[in-house]
Amino acid sequence: MTEQTITKVQDEIIEEFGVFDDWLDKYNYLIELSETLPILDEKDKKPEYLIEGCQSKVWLKAEMEDGRINFYADSDAIITKGIVSLLVKVLSGRKPEEIIDTDLYFIDRIGLKENLSPTRSNGLLSMVRQMKLYALAYQAKSKKN
């Protein structure tokens, strides 16, 4: 199986969301997506993995393996869990540079930002920022070695 590019994964997400005409259906799809998120071990639900700026609790853990970052996440809110599952789907398994340099255009194209409450929208930005910070940290660490 060949690896999909970030662009291809984002385009697939846009296509998946394009099937739905109204936001209620899109919210229901986000709820379905929340069930696809790999389970974050209870021992990893620690304060250091909590994302600041989210109304609900969101844990995000990153691990570097073979030059690629894998993200693991969970949330106590089902819509938020669906949102973070999209970010994990797009960014997990990527090199730090890819994560840092990518434009997450799918967020605007599926109408996510304008259809979230201001607090959820801030939380989404916090999740993206945290994922990029992990990538920067791993990139800096790998340059030292």
C-alpha positions in Angstrom: 0.0 0.0 0.0 1.4 3.4 -0.9 1.3 6.2 1.5 -1.2 8.9 0.9 -0.1 12.5 0.8 -1.5 15.0 3.2 -3.2 16.7 0.2 -4.9 13.4 -0.9 -6.2 12.7 2.7 -7.5 16.3 3.0 -9.2 16.0 -0.4 -10.8 12.7 0.7 -12.2 14.3 3.8 -13.6 17.2 1.8 -15.3 14.7 -0.5 -16.7 12.7 2.4 -18.2 15.9 4.0 -19.4 17.1 0.6 -22.0 14.3 0.6 -23.9 16.0 3.4 -26.2 19.0 2.7 -26.7 20.3 6.2 -24.6 20.7 9.3 -26.7 18.3 11.4 -25.6 15.5 9.1 -22.0 16.7 9.2 -22.1 16.7 13.1 -23.5 13.2 13.0 -20.6 12.2 10.7 -18.1 13.8 13.2 -19.7 11.6 15.9 -19.2 8.5 13.7 -15.6 9.5 13.1 -15.0 9.9 16.8 -15.5 6.1 17.1 -12.6 5.5 14.6 -10.0 7.3 16.7 -7.5 4.8 18.1 -8.0 4.5 21.9 -5.7 6.5 24.0 -4.6 4.5 27.0 -6.0 5.7 30.3 -2.5 6.1 31.7 -1.9 8.7 29.0 -4.7 10.9 30.1 -2.3 13.1 32.1 -2.2 16.8 32.6 0.9 17.2 30.3 -1.1 15.8 27.4 -4.1 18.1 27.9 -4.5 20.8 25.3 -4.9 24.3 26.7 -7.6 26.4 25.1 -10.2 23.7 24.6 -13.5 23.9 26.4 -13.7 20.2 26.7 -10.9 18.0 27.7 -8.6 16.9 24.9 -5.5 14.8 25.4 -2.9 14.6 22.6 0.1 12.5 22.8 2.8 12.3 20.1 5.5 9.7 19.6 8.4 9.7 17.1 9.0 6.4 15.3 11.3 5.9 12.3 11.4 9.7 11.6 7.6 10.0 11.7 5.2 11.3 14.3 2.2 9.3 15.4 -0.5 11.1 17.3 -2.8 9.6 19.8 -5.8 11.6 21.1 -9.0 11.5 23.1 -11.7 13.9 24.3 -14.5 13.8 26.8 -16.7 15.5 24.2 -17.9 13.4 21.2 -17.9 16.2 18.6 -14.4 17.3 19.7 -13.3 13.7 19.5 -14.5 13.6 15.9 -12.6 16.8 15.1 -9.4 15.6 16.6 -9.8 12.3 14.8 -9.8 14.2 11.5 -6.5 16.0 12.5 -4.9 12.6 13.5 -6.0 11.1 10.2 -4.3 13.9 8.2 -1.2 14.4 10.3 -0.3 11.1 12.0 2.5 9.1 10.5 4.1 12.2 8.9 7.6 13.6 9.0 7.9 16.7 11.3 8.6 19.0 8.3 5.4 17.8 6.6 3.3 18.7 9.7 5.0 22.0 10.1 4.7 23.1 6.5 1.2 21.8 5.7 -1.8 24.0 5.2 -4.8 22.3 6.7 -7.2 23.7 4.1 -9.8 21.0 4.7 -10.9 22.8 7.9 -12.2 25.7 5.9 -13.3 23.7 2.8 -15.7 21.5 4.8 -17.0 24.6 6.7 -15.8 23.3 10.0 -14.5 26.6 11.4 -17.6 28.7 10.7 -20.0 26.0 11.9 -18.3 25.5 15.3 -19.0 27.6 18.4 -16.3 30.1 19.1 -15.0 28.0 22.0 -14.9 24.8 19.8 -13.2 26.9 17.0 -10.6 28.1 19.5 -10.1 24.5 20.6 -9.6 23.4 17.0 -6.9 26.0 16.6 -5.3 24.9 19.9 -5.2 21.2 18.7 -3.6 22.2 15.4 -1.1 24.5 17.2 -0.2 21.6 19.6 0.4 19.2 16.8 2.7 21.6 15.0 4.5 22.3 18.3 5.1 18.6 18.7 6.5 18.5 15.2 8.8 21.5 15.8 10.1 19.8 19.0 10.8 16.5 17.3 12.4 18.3 14.4 14.7 20.2 16.7 15.5 17.0 18.6 16.3 15.1 15.5 18.7 17.8 14.3 20.6 17.6 17.6 21.2 13.9 17.1 
